[in-house]
Amino acid sequence: MHRPTHRPLAVLVTSLAVLASSACGLGASEQSAAGGSGPYPLTVENCRAAVTLDAAPERVVLLKSAAVPYLAELGVLDRVTARAGEYPRDYYDDATWAALERIPALTRRTDTSGHTLVSKEVVIEQEPDLVLGEVDNLSRDTLGDVGIPLLEEPAMCADGLDEPGFDDIADQMALYGRVFDRTEQAEAASAEIAQRVAELTAEPPTRRRTAAVLYPTVGGGVTYAYGTRSMAHPILEAAGLDNVFADTDERVFEVTPEELVGRDPDVLVLLHAAGDPDEVADAVRLLPGAEGMTAVREGDLMSLLFNYVEPPTPLALDGLERIRSRFGS
């Protein structure tokens, strides 16, 4: 189903600035008073569920890497007591990487789609007061049964986001600011994000080409593509690239080699969770009929770590900058 055109970038930048200055409309009862005990108990909505925190989290377990840039900006990475999954070095500055290295790793195991594989018992043994990121065997309900609250990035919820954009980054920064009682830091971080979005989009590319964002399976298997409910879509738009799946009202979906060849993108952005980026590109080159795509013939393939595109986080701005640097004109 074809969806309406996304919000103009100028509107997105303005929205970000408003969010930064208003703390997303937080009421006084939800913000910390100087010298007070903070806004707890605090209830926030996440994936259409009410999540209640009795106090600021002190024992956080990370099951996905997406929350890391938010926690680093707010200065609360020291609240994370364990992590699971992949945390590629390329994402982080030296200070953030050093903080992550001090956090015990429960496992680095992931499946072929990059999803973390960790047992329920291992996570519960950590006695967390908050889990960030949902995985197949550790749902909100499963953890809720033992009194552990969970927050997921909104784009990764079952319903996802209707129209992802750069303003969703400020929304999520404000949420984490509330959760960790860091509203002032969240406002400052959102203002910096708004400024960077403005800088990255100040000069529109002079030439537009078509593109697709894919998540190939290395070694053979399903290839996934990203539609208009993914952060990939506004990133491509801001980079001067027209998403060949702009008529697909989904975040991510399976795509056949025949469909890809038929859409014939000029540019391919290839996402992966970890490992050798050349293998990711080879996984596309080896698809049946791949040589029929302009992007493959011209060598316009760019492997990019997953969080540079999905979900909306501060790393998406780095992803936009890299894509514009490679394909902008």
Buried (B, 14 or more C-beta within 10 A) or exposed (E): EEBEEBBEBEEBBBBBBBBBEEBBEBEEEBBBEEEEEBBBEBEBEBBEBEBEBEEBBEBBBBBBBBBBBBBBBBEBBEBBBBBBBBBBEEBBEEEBBEBBEEBEBBBBEBEEEBBBBBEBEBBBEBEBBBBBBBBEEBBBEBBEEEEBBBBBBBBBBEEBBEBBBBBBBBBBBBBBBBBBBBBEBBBBBBBBBBBBBBEBBEEEBEEBBBBBBBBBBBEEEEBBBBBBBBBBBBBBBBBBBBBBBBEBBBBBBEBBBEBBBEBBBBBBBBBBBBBEBEEBBBBBBEBEEBEBBBBBEEEBBBBBBBBBBBBBBBBBBBBBBBBBEBBBE
